[in-house]
Amino acid sequence: MASAVRAGPRLRQAVEGGELAGLSAGLRAELEAAVASERAVVPFSLLRRLHAALREAGSPLYLHKLLEGCEIDLPEVPVPPRNPELVARLERIKAKLANEEYRRMTRNITGQETNGTLAEFGRQVRSVKAVVITIFNFIITVVAAFACTYLGSQYVFAETAAVSEPAAPAPACGTLCASWAGAADALPAAGSSLRHTQGHLSLVLCPQRVLSAVIVASVVGLAELYVMVRTLEGDLGKL
Protein backbone atom coordinates (compact mmCIF):
# COMPACT_ATOMS: atom_id res chain seq x y z
CA MET A 1 0.00 0.00 0.00
CA ALA A 2 1.31 3.47 -0.91
CA SER A 3 2.49 5.59 2.05
CA ALA A 4 4.56 8.36 0.40
CA VAL A 5 4.91 10.55 -2.69
CA ARG A 6 7.87 11.52 -4.80
CA ALA A 7 8.50 15.22 -4.62
CA GLY A 8 7.70 17.18 -7.74
CA PRO A 9 9.27 20.39 -9.02
CA ARG A 10 6.68 22.62 -7.30
CA LEU A 11 7.24 21.08 -3.86
CA ARG A 12 11.02 21.26 -4.32
CA GLN A 13 10.77 24.89 -5.29
CA ALA A 14 8.67 25.71 -2.22
CA VAL A 15 11.03 23.90 0.18
CA GLU A 16 14.30 25.12 -1.30
CA GLY A 17 13.09 28.64 -2.22
CA GLY A 18 12.05 29.72 1.25
CA GLU A 19 8.28 29.84 0.64
CA LEU A 20 7.81 27.80 3.82
CA ALA A 21 9.79 30.18 6.05
CA GLY A 22 6.78 30.80 8.26
CA LEU A 23 6.69 27.18 9.43
CA SER A 24 8.59 25.69 12.34
CA ALA A 25 12.25 24.93 11.91
CA GLY A 26 11.81 21.23 12.68
CA LEU A 27 9.15 20.77 9.99
CA ARG A 28 11.28 22.66 7.42
CA ALA A 29 14.28 20.51 8.28
CA GLU A 30 12.31 17.30 7.78
CA LEU A 31 10.97 18.55 4.46
CA GLU A 32 14.44 19.55 3.25
CA ALA A 33 15.88 16.17 4.27
CA ALA A 34 13.04 14.29 2.49
CA VAL A 35 13.41 16.35 -0.69
CA ALA A 36 17.20 16.07 -0.67
CA SER A 37 17.17 12.28 -0.29
CA GLU A 38 18.09 9.96 -3.15
CA ARG A 39 14.52 9.14 -4.19
CA ALA A 40 13.00 12.40 -2.83
CA VAL A 41 10.23 10.52 -1.06
CA VAL A 42 7.94 12.49 1.25
CA PRO A 43 5.80 10.40 3.64
CA PHE A 44 2.09 11.02 3.95
CA SER A 45 2.46 11.74 7.66
CA LEU A 46 4.84 14.61 6.88
CA LEU A 47 2.44 15.98 4.28
CA ARG A 48 -0.38 15.93 6.87
CA ARG A 49 1.75 17.91 9.29
CA LEU A 50 2.62 20.33 6.48
CA HIS A 51 -1.04 20.79 5.65
CA ALA A 52 -1.95 21.46 9.30
CA ALA A 53 0.94 23.92 9.70
CA LEU A 54 -0.08 25.86 6.57
CA ARG A 55 -3.60 26.21 7.89
CA GLU A 56 -2.44 27.35 11.31
CA ALA A 57 -0.04 29.89 9.83
CA GLY A 58 -2.65 31.24 7.40
CA SER A 59 -0.28 30.74 4.48
CA PRO A 60 -1.64 31.41 0.98
CA LEU A 61 -0.08 28.15 -0.16
CA TYR A 62 -2.33 25.14 -0.57
CA LEU A 63 -1.19 21.56 -0.27
CA HIS A 64 -2.83 20.40 -3.50
CA LYS A 65 -0.90 23.07 -5.41
CA LEU A 66 2.36 22.04 -3.78
CA LEU A 67 1.70 18.43 -4.80
CA GLU A 68 1.34 19.25 -8.50
CA GLY A 69 3.71 17.02 -10.45
CA CYS A 70 4.24 14.63 -7.56
CA GLU A 71 3.91 10.88 -8.04
CA ILE A 72 2.68 8.31 -5.58
CA ASP A 73 5.51 6.08 -4.51
CA LEU A 74 4.40 2.46 -4.78
CA PRO A 75 6.58 0.07 -2.82
CA GLU A 76 8.01 -2.87 -4.66
CA VAL A 77 6.31 -6.12 -3.81
CA PRO A 78 8.89 -8.73 -2.89
CA VAL A 79 8.53 -11.83 -5.03
CA PRO A 80 9.14 -14.99 -3.03
CA PRO A 81 11.43 -17.54 -4.62
CA ARG A 82 9.60 -20.24 -6.54
CA ASN A 83 9.70 -23.79 -5.31
CA PRO A 84 11.57 -25.86 -7.90
CA GLU A 85 9.41 -28.92 -7.15
CA LEU A 86 6.22 -26.97 -7.86
CA VAL A 87 7.73 -25.53 -11.03
CA ALA A 88 8.64 -29.01 -12.27
CA ARG A 89 5.16 -30.29 -11.41
CA LEU A 90 3.53 -27.43 -13.32
CA GLU A 91 5.70 -28.16 -16.32
CA ARG A 92 4.68 -31.82 -16.27
CA ILE A 93 1.00 -30.88 -16.01
CA LYS A 94 1.32 -28.46 -18.95
CA ALA A 95 3.03 -31.10 -21.05
CA LYS A 96 0.35 -33.68 -20.18
CA LEU A 97 -2.47 -31.31 -21.10
CA ALA A 98 -0.76 -30.41 -24.34
CA ASN A 99 -0.36 -34.09 -25.27
CA GLU A 100 -4.01 -34.82 -24.45
CA GLU A 101 -5.13 -31.89 -26.59
CA TYR A 102 -2.94 -33.08 -29.46
CA ARG A 103 -4.29 -36.64 -29.23
CA ARG A 104 -7.85 -35.31 -29.16
CA MET A 105 -7.25 -33.20 -32.28
CA THR A 106 -5.59 -36.06 -34.18
CA ARG A 107 -7.76 -38.88 -32.81
CA ASN A 108 -9.21 -39.96 -36.15
CA ILE A 109 -5.89 -39.76 -37.98
CA THR A 110 -3.90 -41.67 -35.39
CA GLY A 111 -6.65 -44.29 -35.09
CA GLN A 112 -6.55 -45.01 -38.81
CA GLU A 113 -2.74 -45.11 -38.90
CA THR A 114 -2.31 -47.31 -35.83
CA ASN A 115 -5.22 -49.70 -36.25
CA GLY A 116 -5.87 -49.42 -39.98
CA THR A 117 -6.27 -53.14 -40.79
CA LEU A 118 -8.06 -54.09 -37.59
CA ALA A 119 -10.38 -51.09 -37.75
CA GLU A 120 -11.30 -51.86 -41.38
CA PHE A 121 -11.93 -55.51 -40.52
CA GLY A 122 -14.11 -54.49 -37.56
CA ARG A 123 -16.19 -52.19 -39.73
CA GLN A 124 -16.69 -54.94 -42.30
CA VAL A 125 -17.73 -57.42 -39.61
CA ARG A 126 -20.22 -54.95 -38.17
CA SER A 127 -21.64 -54.25 -41.64
CA VAL A 128 -22.07 -57.97 -42.41
CA LYS A 129 -23.62 -58.55 -39.00
CA ALA A 130 -26.12 -55.75 -39.53
CA VAL A 131 -27.07 -57.13 -42.97
CA VAL A 132 -27.52 -60.66 -41.62
CA ILE A 133 -29.68 -59.45 -38.74
CA THR A 134 -31.81 -57.37 -41.12
CA ILE A 135 -32.37 -60.29 -43.50
CA PHE A 136 -33.15 -62.64 -40.61
CA ASN A 137 -35.71 -60.21 -39.18
CA PHE A 138 -37.29 -59.82 -42.60
CA ILE A 139 -37.65 -63.60 -43.08
CA ILE A 140 -39.02 -64.09 -39.56
CA THR A 141 -41.55 -61.30 -40.03
CA VAL A 142 -42.82 -62.62 -43.38
CA VAL A 143 -43.02 -66.23 -42.17
CA ALA A 144 -44.80 -65.18 -38.99
CA ALA A 145 -47.32 -63.13 -40.97
CA PHE A 146 -47.97 -66.09 -43.31
CA ALA A 147 -48.37 -68.55 -40.43
CA CYS A 148 -50.65 -66.30 -38.39
CA THR A 149 -52.87 -65.54 -41.38
CA TYR A 150 -53.03 -69.19 -42.45
CA LEU A 151 -53.89 -70.45 -38.98
CA GLY A 152 -56.33 -67.66 -38.29
CA SER A 153 -58.17 -68.08 -41.60
CA GLN A 154 -59.48 -71.49 -40.60
CA TYR A 155 -62.21 -69.77 -38.61
CA VAL A 156 -63.20 -67.80 -41.72
CA PHE A 157 -63.24 -70.74 -44.18
CA ALA A 158 -64.32 -73.45 -41.72
CA GLU A 159 -68.00 -73.19 -42.66
CA THR A 160 -67.23 -73.30 -46.41
CA ALA A 161 -65.06 -76.40 -46.02
CA ALA A 162 -67.59 -78.20 -43.80
CA VAL A 163 -70.57 -77.89 -46.20
CA SER A 164 -68.75 -79.53 -49.17
CA GLU A 165 -70.90 -82.35 -50.69
CA PRO A 166 -69.41 -85.86 -50.75
CA ALA A 167 -70.93 -86.83 -54.17
CA ALA A 168 -70.03 -83.58 -55.93
CA PRO A 169 -67.11 -81.99 -54.15
CA ALA A 170 -66.59 -78.27 -54.52
CA PRO A 171 -63.81 -77.24 -56.93
CA ALA A 172 -62.19 -75.13 -54.24
CA CYS A 173 -61.28 -78.23 -52.22
CA GLY A 174 -58.98 -79.60 -54.94
CA THR A 175 -58.43 -83.06 -56.43
CA LEU A 176 -57.60 -84.59 -53.09
CA CYS A 177 -61.00 -83.59 -51.67
CA ALA A 178 -62.78 -85.12 -54.71
CA SER A 179 -60.89 -88.41 -54.32
CA TRP A 180 -61.90 -88.64 -50.73
CA ALA A 181 -65.53 -87.89 -51.66
CA GLY A 182 -65.54 -90.76 -54.22
CA ALA A 183 -64.08 -93.11 -51.68
CA ALA A 184 -66.81 -92.15 -49.26
CA ASP A 185 -69.53 -93.09 -51.83
CA ALA A 186 -67.88 -96.42 -52.67
CA LEU A 187 -67.67 -97.49 -49.06
CA PRO A 188 -71.01 -96.80 -47.38
CA ALA A 189 -70.03 -98.63 -44.22
CA ALA A 190 -67.12 -96.24 -43.56
CA GLY A 191 -68.88 -93.19 -44.93
CA SER A 192 -69.04 -91.29 -41.66
CA SER A 193 -65.30 -91.66 -40.92
CA LEU A 194 -64.33 -90.79 -44.52
CA ARG A 195 -66.52 -87.71 -44.47
CA HIS A 196 -64.84 -86.60 -41.23
CA THR A 197 -61.38 -87.11 -42.80
CA GLN A 198 -62.52 -85.32 -45.97
CA GLY A 199 -63.63 -82.30 -43.96
CA HIS A 200 -60.35 -82.29 -42.06
CA LEU A 201 -58.19 -82.41 -45.21
CA SER A 202 -60.26 -79.79 -46.92
CA LEU A 203 -59.75 -77.61 -43.85
CA VAL A 204 -55.97 -78.06 -44.04
CA LEU A 205 -55.44 -77.81 -47.80
CA CYS A 206 -58.05 -75.20 -48.65
CA PRO A 207 -56.59 -72.86 -51.35
CA GLN A 208 -58.46 -69.84 -49.99
CA ARG A 209 -56.46 -69.99 -46.79
CA VAL A 210 -53.16 -70.32 -48.63
CA LEU A 211 -54.03 -67.42 -50.94
CA SER A 212 -55.03 -65.13 -48.08
CA ALA A 213 -51.85 -66.01 -46.17
CA VAL A 214 -49.72 -65.27 -49.25
CA ILE A 215 -51.41 -61.90 -49.76
CA VAL A 216 -50.92 -60.83 -46.14
CA ALA A 217 -47.30 -62.03 -46.11
CA SER A 218 -46.63 -60.11 -49.36
CA VAL A 219 -48.04 -56.90 -47.91
CA VAL A 220 -45.98 -57.28 -44.74
CA GLY A 221 -42.86 -58.05 -46.81
CA LEU A 222 -43.34 -54.95 -48.96
CA ALA A 223 -43.77 -52.83 -45.86
CA GLU A 224 -40.56 -54.26 -44.38
CA LEU A 225 -38.70 -53.60 -47.63
CA TYR A 226 -39.91 -50.00 -47.63
CA VAL A 227 -38.69 -49.48 -44.08
CA MET A 228 -35.33 -51.09 -44.92
CA VAL A 229 -34.86 -48.84 -47.95
CA ARG A 230 -35.67 -45.69 -45.98
CA THR A 231 -33.29 -46.72 -43.21
CA LEU A 232 -30.54 -47.40 -45.74
CA GLU A 233 -31.07 -44.00 -47.34
CA GLY A 234 -30.78 -42.35 -43.92
CA ASP A 235 -27.51 -44.14 -43.17
CA LEU A 236 -26.06 -43.19 -46.54
CA GLY A 237 -27.12 -39.60 -45.97
CA LYS A 238 -25.19 -39.51 -42.68
CA LEU A 239 -22.08 -40.75 -44.44
C-alpha positions in Angstrom: 0.0 0.0 0.0 1.3 3.5 -0.9 2.5 5.6 2.1 4.6 8.4 0.4 4.9 10.6 -2.7 7.9 11.5 -4.8 8.5 15.2 -4.6 7.7 17.2 -7.7 9.3 20.4 -9.0 6.7 22.6 -7.3 7.2 21.1 -3.9 11.0 21.3 -4.3 10.8 24.9 -5.3 8.7 25.7 -2.2 11.0 23.9 0.2 14.3 25.1 -1.3 13.1 28.6 -2.2 12.0 29.7 1.3 8.3 29.8 0.6 7.8 27.8 3.8 9.8 30.2 6.1 6.8 30.8 8.3 6.7 27.2 9.4 8.6 25.7 12.3 12.3 24.9 11.9 11.8 21.2 12.7 9.1 20.8 10.0 11.3 22.7 7.4 14.3 20.5 8.3 12.3 17.3 7.8 11.0 18.5 4.5 14.4 19.5 3.2 15.9 16.2 4.3 13.0 14.3 2.5 13.4 16.3 -0.7 17.2 16.1 -0.7 17.2 12.3 -0.3 18.1 10.0 -3.2 14.5 9.1 -4.2 13.0 12.4 -2.8 10.2 10.5 -1.1 7.9 12.5 1.3 5.8 10.4 3.6 2.1 11.0 4.0 2.5 11.7 7.7 4.8 14.6 6.9 2.4 16.0 4.3 -0.4 15.9 6.9 1.7 17.9 9.3 2.6 20.3 6.5 -1.0 20.8 5.6 -2.0 21.5 9.3 0.9 23.9 9.7 -0.1 25.9 6.6 -3.6 26.2 7.9 -2.4 27.4 11.3 0.0 29.9 9.8 -2.7 31.2 7.4 -0.3 30.7 4.5 -1.6 31.4 1.0 -0.1 28.2 -0.2 -2.3 25.1 -0.6 -1.2 21.6 -0.3 -2.8 20.4 -3.5 -0.9 23.1 -5.4 2.4 22.0 -3.8 1.7 18.4 -4.8 1.3 19.2 -8.5 3.7 17.0 -10.4 4.2 14.6 -7.6 3.9 10.9 -8.0 2.7 8.3 -5.6 5.5 6.1 -4.5 4.4 2.5 -4.8 6.6 0.1 -2.8 8.0 -2.9 -4.7 6.3 -6.1 -3.8 8.9 -8.7 -2.9 8.5 -11.8 -5.0 9.1 -15.0 -3.0 11.4 -17.5 -4.6 9.6 -20.2 -6.5 9.7 -23.8 -5.3 11.6 -25.9 -7.9 9.4 -28.9 -7.1 6.2 -27.0 -7.9 7.7 -25.5 -11.0 8.6 -29.0 -12.3 5.2 -30.3 -11.4 3.5 -27.4 -13.3 5.7 -28.2 -16.3 4.7 -31.8 -16.3 1.0 -30.9 -16.0 1.3 -28.5 -18.9 3.0 -31.1 -21.1 0.4 -33.7 -20.2 -2.5 -31.3 -21.1 -0.8 -30.4 -24.3 -0.4 -34.1 -25.3 -4.0 -34.8 -24.5 -5.1 -31.9 -26.6 -2.9 -33.1 -29.5 -4.3 -36.6 -29.2 -7.8 -35.3 -29.2 -7.3 -33.2 -32.3 -5.6 -36.1 -34.2 -7.8 -38.9 -32.8 -9.2 -40.0 -36.1 -5.9 -39.8 -38.0 -3.9 -41.7 -35.4 -6.6 -44.3 -35.1 -6.5 -45.0 -38.8 -2.7 -45.1 -38.9 -2.3 -47.3 -35.8 -5.2 -49.7 -36.3 -5.9 -49.4 -40.0 -6.3 -53.1 -40.8 -8.1 -54.1 -37.6 -10.4 -51.1 -37.8 -11.3 -51.9 -41.4 -11.9 -55.5 -40.5 -14.1 -54.5 -37.6 -16.2 -52.2 -39.7 -16.7 -54.9 -42.3 -17.7 -57.4 -39.6 -20.2 -55.0 -38.2 -21.6 -54.2 -41.6 -22.1 -58.0 -42.4 -23.6 -58.6 -39.0 -26.1 -55.7 -39.5 -27.1 -57.1 -43.0 -27.5 -60.7 -41.6 -29.7 -59.4 -38.7 -31.8 -57.4 -41.1 -32.4 -60.3 -43.5 -33.1 -62.6 -40.6 -35.7 -60.2 -39.2 -37.3 -59.8 -42.6 -37.6 -63.6 -43.1 -39.0 -64.1 -39.6 -41.6 -61.3 -40.0 -42.8 -62.6 -43.4 -43.0 -66.2 -42.2 -44.8 -65.2 -39.0 -47.3 -63.1 -41.0 -48.0 -66.1 -43.3 -48.4 -68.6 -40.4 -50.6 -66.3 -38.4 -52.9 -65.5 -41.4 -53.0 -69.2 -42.4 -53.9 -70.5 -39.0 -56.3 -67.7 -38.3 -58.2 -68.1 -41.6 -59.5 -71.5 -40.6 -62.2 -69.8 -38.6 -63.2 -67.8 -41.7 -63.2 -70.7 -44.2 -64.3 -73.5 -41.7 -68.0 -73.2 -42.7 -67.2 -73.3 -46.4 -65.1 -76.4 -46.0 -67.6 -78.2 -43.8 -70.6 -77.9 -46.2 -68.7 -79.5 -49.2 -70.9 -82.3 -50.7 -69.4 -85.9 -50.8 -70.9 -86.8 -54.2 -70.0 -83.6 -55.9 -67.1 -82.0 -54.1 -66.6 -78.3 -54.5 -63.8 -77.2 -56.9 -62.2 -75.1 -54.2 -61.3 -78.2 -52.2 -59.0 -79.6 -54.9 -58.4 -83.1 -56.4 -57.6 -84.6 -53.1 -61.0 -83.6 -51.7 -62.8 -85.1 -54.7 -60.9 -88.4 -54.3 -61.9 -88.6 -50.7 -65.5 -87.9 -51.7 -65.5 -90.8 -54.2 -64.1 -93.1 -51.7 -66.8 -92.1 -49.3 -69.5 -93.1 -51.8 -67.9 -96.4 -52.7 -67.7 -97.5 -49.1 -71.0 -96.8 -47.4 -70.0 -98.6 -44.2 -67.1 -96.2 -43.6 -68.9 -93.2 -44.9 -69.0 -91.3 -41.7 -65.3 -91.7 -40.9 -64.3 -90.8 -44.5 -66.5 -87.7 -44.5 -64.8 -86.6 -41.2 -61.4 -87.1 -42.8 -62.5 -85.3 -46.0 -63.6 -82.3 -44.0 -60.3 -82.3 -42.1 -58.2 -82.4 -45.2 -60.3 -79.8 -46.9 -59.8 -77.6 -43.8 -56.0 -78.1 -44.0 -55.4 -77.8 -47.8 -58.0 -75.2 -48.6 -56.6 -72.9 -51.4 -58.5 -69.8 -50.0 -56.5 -70.0 -46.8 -53.2 -70.3 -48.6 -54.0 -67.4 -50.9 -55.0 -65.1 -48.1 -51.8 -66.0 -46.2 -49.7 -65.3 -49.2 -51.4 -61.9 -49.8 -50.9 -60.8 -46.1 -47.3 -62.0 -46.1 -46.6 -60.1 -49.4 -48.0 -56.9 -47.9 -46.0 -57.3 -44.7 -42.9 -58.1 -46.8 -43.3 -55.0 -49.0 -43.8 -52.8 -45.9 -40.6 -54.3 -44.4 -38.7 -53.6 -47.6 -39.9 -50.0 -47.6 -38.7 -49.5 -44.1 -35.3 -51.1 -44.9 -34.9 -48.8 -48.0 -35.7 -45.7 -46.0 -33.3 -46.7 -43.2 -30.5 -47.4 -45.7 -31.1 -44.0 -47.3 -30.8 -42.3 -43.9 -27.5 -44.1 -43.2 -26.1 -43.2 -46.5 -27.1 -39.6 -46.0 -25.2 -39.5 -42.7 -22.1 -40.7 -44.4 
